[in-house]
Amino acid sequence: MAKPEQHASPDSLLGQLQRGRGEGFIRILSVPKLEAAQLLLECISNDPRLDSQVEQRAEYYASIAVELGLSLVPLAQHLREHDDTGQSTRNTALSVSTLGELAKRRYGNAGGILCDYIAWGQWWNWPLDDLMSLPDSDLHTKVADAIERRFPSDEELEKALDWFYLDDLHWAMLVQKSKRIEELRHSLRKKSGAASTQDISAPDLTTLTTKQLLKLADDKNRHKVRKVIVQRVTTSDVDLLLENISIEKPFVADVALAGLAQVAPERIFEWLQSFWSSNPDMPGYLRRRAIDVMISFPKALTLPLARERLFDENKHERFLAEKLFATNAGVEDVPILKAAIEQALDDDGEYCYRLCNLVDAFSHLPNIGPIPELLGVFVQFRYSYGRTRAANAINVTAPDIFREKFGSECLWDCEGRTRVLGAKFALGKNKDVRARFRELASDVWEDKSVREEAEKRIAEN
């Protein structure tokens, strides 16, 4: 994973804040303001996420900042002193995103700081949606001015705008604030219109046979072809599909495997095992497609294979076992899954996705009782997406434990899907929990699914 630095203990307030846990949100509001501000700034300035592309923290940290009355001067200074020079590092991306959430909440001078940053910062386009979503004409003018200052020549501005969909609502609003942006958008539209021509010879994919679809598949259209072939294949196509699965033609194989997942007979099980194991350099997308075929087989075939390979030295064999368990695990597999979770949690950065798959295996084992290893994942795992999986698995395996121990905490979690679980299952006896339901239901920036679940709980009480 991308973030190898050591996190604080999962029991410490800093460790909980780094992980985005609801417990951290609740606890920080009761410590002295100066200490709380230092802890929060540490998290925002030193991105603690294992996967910054998907894990949520900005809304979580922004909400805490509002509660604390956090000064934004240190964040503005952090941007100036430590901004990234390229997009391969993440010194300030989380700071920019958090300021965006604060700007949406009209907190302090967050909007002004970001307008200044747009004129020079590495992540200049990240705040655009947040700032332009606000009904503030003066702020929109400042954003447009900042973009023009950043790109003083029309050539620079045109090159920058070429990356964006300029008919987006927010860009359309910027056009109203900048004559230069308006003229360049018009110019880019003309170029785009001249360059694009309709290919009248393109076939209607739905009229093609399986053989024709496979022949047509390439890197550009394989996604479209794949969608059609899964609706088209029959058992009579199995041998044809097998003939078209090879590493030498990976895009054709991608389509063929997608079709095979719909109609795979048990007779090809050993062939698929061999294909998996004898191609160590198989692209990731082909492995995912092969997994789809593998999990379509009966458990009687796949579970012995999963049990055999869960601790294999080869990571691809382990991955196969994990995916099979995530779909088909039985109660008899609990001991081996617990052992694997304990091993993976010792290095949750290296084995992040392995741990997620192992936790998912318990989501198919209702009411088997508390699993200490799952409780440990919820508390310790540095990957907030993984904590969502752990919360779901605990709720499935031991629903009473989840409601009593974790349900209310989930209402303050950084991940929307975890907050949904909290809104659905947290015990509503506590006045703070009921108040949180009302906060979530009325927060216009909250995920729609969270608001809806909170509204249901309010209606029940």
N, C-alpha and C positions, 0 to 999 in steps of 0.2 A: 504494500500500500504506500501512498505518497507521504504519509505523515509519521515518521519513525520516532519522533521525540517522545520522551516519557511523559505521561500524564500524571497528575496528582492522584493520590489514593482515592478509590471510588467512594470511600466513606467520608472524605473531607469535603468541605463546601466547594473548594476550587475544583476538585475532581468531579463533583456532581454538575457544576456549571459547565465544565469542559465537555461533559457527555450530553448536556442538554436535558438533564433529568428534571422532572417536575419538583422533586424534592429539593433540588438546588434553588429553583425559583422561590419556593416557599421559605426556605431557610434564610436566603440572603436578605429578605425584607426585615429580619429581626436582628441583624447585626449592626454595629455602628456604621453610620453613613460613609465615613472616610474609608474604613476597611472594605465595605461593600463596593464602593466605587473602584478601589484598586483591584479587587478580584474581577469585577466585570470588565474593566479596561484590559486586564491581562488576557482574558478570553477573546475579546474583540480584536485586540492587536496581534495576538499570536494564535492564528486560526487552529483550533484543536480538532477539526474534523479529519477523519481518515479519508473520506472521499468528498472533497469540496464541490464536486459536480452535482451531487444529489442530496447530501445531508443538509437539513435545515438548521440554522442557528440565528439568522438575522432578525426574524420576527421575535424570537424568544429573547434575545439580548436587548432588542429595542423596547420590548414590553417591560423588562426589568429596569432599563434606563429611565423610562417614564416614571415608574413607581419610585425610584430612588431620587429623581430630580438630578440626574447625572449631568455634570458640566461637559460640553462637547469640545472645549478647547483642547484637551489632550488628543482627541481623535483627529481634529484638524491638524495638529502638530505632527501626529503620527503619519498622516498622509504626506505631508511636506517632506518629512525626514526619511521615510522608509518606503516610498512608493515603488512598485515593481517597475523594472525596466523592460520586461517582456512578459509573455503570458505563460511562461513555464514555472513561475514562482507565484506564491500566494501571500505576499506580505500585507497587502492592503485590500484584497478583494472582499473579505468579510467586513472590514470597516466600511467600505463603500456601500455594501448591501445593507448593513445595519443603519447607516445614515439615511439610506433610501426609505427604510421602514419608518424611521423617525420623522422624515420629511412628510410622509403620508399622514402621520399623526399630528402634523403641524407643531412638532416639538422643537423648541429653541430655534437656533439658526441652522438647522440641518439642511434646509433647502439652499440657503446661501452658501454654505460650505461646499455643497455638491456643485452648485453653479460655478464656483471658483475652480473646483477640481476638473470639471469638464473641459476647461480651457487648456489644461496641461497634463492631466493624469492618464495613466496607462489604461484604466478601466472606464474611460470617459463616457462610453455609451451605456454602461450598466444602469446609471440612475435615470435615464431618459423616461422609461415607462412610469416609474414612480413619480417623477416630477410633473410629467405632462398629464398624469391622471388627476391632478389636483385642479380644482376650478379657480385658478389664479392666473389671470392674464399677465400681470406684471412678472410673475415667476417664469412664465412661458417666454416672455421677451428676453429675460436674463439668460435662459437656456439657449435661445437662438443666438444671442450675442456671444455667449461663451463658445459655441460651435464655430462661429465665424472667426473669433480670435484664435482658436486652435488651428484653423485651416485658413491662413490669410490669403492664399492664392486660390483661384477657381480650380486650377489643376489638382491641388491637394484636396479641396473639398469634394470635387467630383470623384476622385479615387476613393475617398472615405465613404461617400454615399452609395457607391456601387455595391457595397456589401449588404445594403438594407432594402427591405421591402418598403418602398416610399409611399405606397398607397395605404399603409397602416395609419390608423386614426391619429396617432400621436405625431407622426411625420407630417400628416396633412395639417395639423394644428401649427407645427413649426413653420410650414410654408407661409402661413398667414403672418408670421412674425419676421420673416427674412426674405427679402427680394432675391438674394443670391441663391438661397436654397430652393426657392420656387423656380427660378430660371434653370438651375442645374437639374432639378427633378424633371422638368419638361424635356430637357436635352437628353437625359438618360432614357426617358420613356420613348423618345423618337428612335434612339439607337436600338433599344430593345425590340421595338415594333418592326424595325427594318431587318433585324437579325433573325427574328422568329418567323418561320413559315410553317404552315400546316402540312404535315406529311399525309397526303391523301392515300398513299399506298400502304399505310400502317394497317395491318389486319385486325379484324375483330377477334380478340383472343377467345371469346366464348364460342366461336364457331370452329375452333381448331381441335384436332384430335390430340390425344396424349402424346403421340409420337411427334406431331408437329410442334406442340408446345415445348417439348424437350429440345428439339432442334433449334427453336427460336431463342431459348434462354441465354442471356449473357449478363454481364455486370450491370448494365443499365436498366434492364427490364425484368430481372429475376424476381423482384418483389411482386410485380403485377402478375407475372406468369405463375408464380407460386400460389397466389390467391385463387387463380382459376383452376389449377391442376388439382388442388385438394377437393374441389367440387366435382371434378370430372372422372377421377380414377376409379377403376373397379378391380376386383381380384384378378381379372384376366390380364391386367397391366403389370403384374408383379415382376415378371421376368424382364420386361422392357425397362422398367424402372431400375432394376438391378444392373442391367447392362450399361446404364448411364450414370452409374455412381463410381467416380474415380477422382483421385486427387489431381490428376492432370487437367481435368475440366471441372474445377470446383463450383462454378456458378450453375452449371447443368446439374451437378450432383446435389447442390442446395435445393433445387426444384424437385429433383427425383426423390430425395429423402423426405421432403414435405409430402409428396404423394404417397410414398411408402408408409408413412405414419398412419395413413387412413385405412390401409388394406393389408398390413404386414401379416403374413401367415407364420405360424410357429416354426415352420421348416427353415426359415431364414435366420433364426436366432443365432446359431453358431456362426453363420457367415457374418452377421453384424458384429459379433464379438471380435472376430478376426479383423474385420475392417477397422474397428476402433483401435485395437491394440497394435496393429501393424503399421499404423500411420501416425507416428508421434508428432509430425509437423502439420497435422491437419489444422486448417484455419478454425478459429473459435466459432464462427457461424455454422460451420459444418458439424462441429461437435454438438452444438445446441440442437441442430436438426436431427443428428443421430440419436441424441437423448430422447427426442420426441418419439422416434420409432421404438426405442428400447422400452419406454414406459407404456407403450401400447400392448406389450406382451403380458400374459397372465403373471400374477405374483409368484406362482409356483416355479416359473422360470427365472424371474429376475431377482427375487430375494436371496436365493443361494449365491448368486453371483455377487450381489451387494455385500453379503456377509463375508465372502471370501476376500474382497478387495478393499474393504473400508480402511485398512491400515497398510495398504500396499505402498511400497517405496516410490512408485511412479505416481505423480500428482494427477495424471489424467485418469488412471485407474481408480484413484480415490474419488475423484470428481464424479465419475460414473456411479460409483457406489452411493455417494451422498445424494445424488439426484434420484436414484432408485428408491432410497430410503425416504426421501422427502415426499414421495408420492405413495409408496406402498408399505411403509413400515408397519409391523405388527407388534402386539404387546410383548411377544417373545424377544423382540429386538431391543427392548429398553436397556438392558445391561450394557450391550455393546455401544449403543448410542450415547449413554451416559459417560462411558469411558472415553469415547471420541470427543465429546464436548469438553470434558475436563482437560484433555490434552490440548485441544485447539485454543481454549480460553487462556492458556498460559502465554500464548503469543497471538492475541486477537488481531494484531495488525497484519501479520504474515498470513494468518488463516481466517481472515475476516469472512470471506464468502463461504468457506468451508463451514464455519460456525453457523452461518445463516441457514445453510442447507440442513445441517444436523438438527437445528432447532425446529425447522419446518416439519421434520419427520414426526414431531409430537402433535402437530395440529390435526392429525387424523386419529388420535388416540384419546377419545373423550372419557373424562371421569375416571382415569386410572389412578388418581391421587397425586399429591405433591411430588415434584421431581426437584430435589435440591439443586441440581446442576442448572436447571432452567431459571431458578431464582437467582443463582449466581450470575448467569448471563445478563439478566435484567439489570442487576446492580453494577456489574463490572464492565460490560462490553462498551468499548469506546465508540462503536458504530451505531448511531442512533436508529438507522433503519433496522439493524439487528435487534435493538431493544424492542421495536415494534413487533417483530416476529416473536420475541420471547414473551411479550405481554399477551399476544394472541395464544401462544402455546400454553402458557400458564392458565389462561382463562378456559381453554379447552380441557386440559388435563385435571385441573383443580380449581373450578370456578369460585368456590367459596374463599379459597386462599387469595385469588386475584382480587375479588371484591373487597376483602377485608384489609389486605396488605398493600396492594398496588393501584387499585381502581381510582381512588381520589387523586393520588400523585399524578396519574396519567393525564388528568385535566389540565395540568400545567406543563406537560412535556413539550419539547421543541418540535416534534413531528406531528403533523395533522392527523395521520392515521392512528397514532397512539392516543391523541386527544379524543378521537371518535370512540375508541374503546372505553376510555374513561367516562365519556358522556353516556355511553350505553349502559355501563355496568357499575359505576361507582355507587356506593351506598349513599342515599340522599338524606340520611338522618342528621348529618353535621351541617350547621348553618353556613360554614365557610364553603362547603361543597355546593349547597343550594345557591349561594351568592355567585359562585364560579359559573354555575349553569347560566345564570342571568347575564354575567359578563360575556360569556361565549356567544350566547344567543343574540346579543345586541351589538357585538363587535363587527362593524361593516368590513373590516379587513380580514376577518377570520374565514377559514375555509368553509365553503357552503355546507359540506357534509357535517362539519363540526357544529355549525349553527343549527342545522336541522335536528341533530340528535339532542342538543341542549334544549331546544324548544320542546321536544317530546317529553323530556324529563320534567321540565317546568309544568307542562300540562298535566302530568301525572300527579303532581303534588298540590 
